[in-house]
Amino acid sequence: MLRIKGRVGDWPVDLTVEMDAEDWAQLAAHLPVEAAPATPRATPASNPADALWPLAQELLQRAGSLEGPQLLSELSALAGGDAAGKRLLVRLRHCPQVQVESGAEAPLYRWVG
């Protein structure tokens, strides 16, 4: 069984597709060999934030320093949402290569390497 949940425009989608072993085999036949898993969902997905962490560090390193709101905006765009962007911002705040200074209107995040 395969369940698909999400949205198409303003419309919510909750679709369940029942597939037997033959259906899975036909689907797998259309995939490249290295991309076809032995069984559906054989391994858990890795944490997407872990993949974005090096990119978040690189973003601040290239800039040298950024004010909090601007950094949050760029991290949210990188991560695909505000919540994920905030998690990356908090992670940067506690990163030993980052110094956070109090600014007049917003904190300043500075890459110190």
Long-range contacts (C-beta under 8 A, 24 or more apart in sequence): 2-40, 48-79, 48-84, 49-79, 49-84, 49-87, 49-88, 49-91, 52-78, 52-79, 52-84, 52-88, 53-88, 53-91, 56-88, 56-91, 56-92, 57-92, 57-95, 57-97, 57-111, 60-92, 60-98, 60-109, 60-111, 61-97, 61-111, 61-113, 63-111, 64-110, 64-111, 65-108, 65-109, 65-110, 65-111, 66-108, 66-109, 67-103, 67-105, 67-106, 67-107, 67-108, 67-109, 68-103, 68-106, 68-107, 68-108, 68-109, 69-106, 71-109
